[in-house]
Amino acid sequence: MIYYFSGTGNSKWIAEEMARRTEDECKSLSGEKTLRSIEDEVLGLVFPIYAWGVPEVVLDFIKTIQGKPSYTYAIATCGEEAGYAMKSLQKKLPLDACYTVVMPNNYVVGSNLEPEDSIRKKITKAKEDLFHMADEVKNRRKVVKVEEGTFPLLKSTLIHFGFNLAARTTKPFYVTDACISCGQCARDCPAEAIEMREGKPVYVKNKCYMCTSCINKCPVEAIQYGKGTEKRGRYQFRDLTL
Ligand SMILES: Cc1cc2nc3c(=O)[nH]c(=O)nc-3n(C[C@H](O)[C@H](O)[C@H](O)COP(=O)(O)O)c2cc1C
């Protein structure tokens, strides 16, 4: 079974493609809290990199796994680089194979949307990666193909710590008059941080995973985060190479 976490669809697409290519099944790990025993079967994990680290929701999920899978692999999607995220994951979950796949950056809270050309190039390269990863997983190979980038130790320790401490606050989120009360943001929030009150989304928790699902998937771009997102585009996975 392949478990995935995904805010804007990149990791979901990779998980679905891996499932199709390795004749496996995939499932979202959001909300999975009960202990599960995985014995003698393949365990795959697909998730995005957050600030050169593994999202807290994924680390919580790992705690629910018991037993000894026959083969375990993890794929992290990232805009550019993962630092030592996979090394830190390996300490908590022994991995036979681990990969990073560079995908479009969805962090519109902190940076501009990538141009379509760059998105297309990344998806084209990701399809090549999928071809190799599926082959290696099917043949139970021991592989490490990780884009760690520059200064990985600094980024995956200090900066990742700072992100978890200070950058996951929901305070800067606000909803504009464009809101059509569809409830998509609340339904999809993996942190259950949004409630619909009198037809409008309200952030009821101080902290979330910062997955950007609410802001990127709002059909009318009514959700903003501080001033920065007002003039930025929005991202969610679409296969632009088709
Ligand atoms: C809060 C946050 C932090 C991120 N940090 C990194 C990072 O450290 N390195 C990187 O290359 N990409 C980073 N990204 C980009 C995502 O990892 C990338 O776009 C990922 O494919 C999104 O996956 P998803 O669509 O499944 O949510 C970050 C995105 C978010 C939302």
The ligand as an SDF file (V2000), in Angstrom:
LIG
                    3D

 31 33  0  0  0  0  0  0  0  0999 V2000
    5.2530   25.1300    3.6900 C   0  0  0  0  0  0  0  0  0  0  0  0
    6.0250   24.6830    2.4910 C   0  0  0  0  0  0  0  0  0  0  0  0
    7.3980   24.5240    2.5720 C   0  0  0  0  0  0  0  0  0  0  0  0
    8.1170   24.0790    1.4540 C   0  0  0  0  0  0  0  0  0  0  0  0
    9.4640   23.8710    1.5850 N   0  0  0  0  0  0  0  0  0  0  0  0
   10.1680   23.3920    0.5400 C   0  0  0  0  0  0  0  0  0  0  0  0
   11.5720   23.1110    0.6700 C   0  0  0  0  0  0  0  0  0  0  0  0
   12.1770   23.2230    1.7350 O   0  0  0  0  0  0  0  0  0  0  0  0
   12.2390   22.6850   -0.4200 N   0  0  0  0  0  0  0  0  0  0  0  0
   11.6230   22.5280   -1.6360 C   0  0  0  0  0  0  0  0  0  0  0  0
   12.3070   22.1770   -2.5960 O   0  0  0  0  0  0  0  0  0  0  0  0
   10.2840   22.7480   -1.7860 N   0  0  0  0  0  0  0  0  0  0  0  0
    9.5430   23.1580   -0.7210 C   0  0  0  0  0  0  0  0  0  0  0  0
    8.1930   23.3740   -0.8530 N   0  0  0  0  0  0  0  0  0  0  0  0
    7.5260   23.0380   -2.1230 C   0  0  0  0  0  0  0  0  0  0  0  0
    6.7840   21.6840   -2.0400 C   0  0  0  0  0  0  0  0  0  0  0  0
    7.5600   20.7100   -1.3670 O   0  0  0  0  0  0  0  0  0  0  0  0
    6.4260   21.1450   -3.4330 C   0  0  0  0  0  0  0  0  0  0  0  0
    5.7810   22.0860   -4.2030 O   0  0  0  0  0  0  0  0  0  0  0  0
    5.5920   19.8720   -3.3020 C   0  0  0  0  0  0  0  0  0  0  0  0
    5.6850   19.1390   -4.4980 O   0  0  0  0  0  0  0  0  0  0  0  0
    4.1230   20.1390   -3.0020 C   0  0  0  0  0  0  0  0  0  0  0  0
    3.4630   18.8880   -2.9370 O   0  0  0  0  0  0  0  0  0  0  0  0
    1.8860   18.7010   -2.8760 P   0  0  0  0  0  0  0  0  0  0  0  0
    1.3140   19.3100   -4.1440 O   0  0  0  0  0  0  0  0  0  0  0  0
    1.6950   17.2260   -2.8540 O   0  0  0  0  0  0  0  0  0  0  0  0
    1.3840   19.3660   -1.6590 O   0  0  0  0  0  0  0  0  0  0  0  0
    7.4540   23.8140    0.2270 C   0  0  0  0  0  0  0  0  0  0  0  0
    6.0750   23.9980    0.1600 C   0  0  0  0  0  0  0  0  0  0  0  0
    5.3600   24.4100    1.2720 C   0  0  0  0  0  0  0  0  0  0  0  0
    3.8700   24.5650    1.1690 C   0  0  0  0  0  0  0  0  0  0  0  0
  1  2  1  0
  2  3  1  0
  2 30  2  0
  3  4  2  0
  4  5  1  0
  4 28  1  0
  5  6  2  0
  6  7  1  0
  6 13  1  0
  7  8  2  0
  7  9  1  0
  9 10  1  0
 10 11  2  0
 10 12  1  0
 12 13  2  0
 13 14  1  0
 14 15  1  0
 14 28  1  0
 15 16  1  0
 16 17  1  0
 16 18  1  0
 18 19  1  0
 18 20  1  0
 20 21  1  0
 20 22  1  0
 22 23  1  0
 23 24  1  0
 24 25  2  0
 24 26  1  0
 24 27  1  0
 28 29  2  0
 29 30  1  0
 30 31  1  0
M  END
$$$$
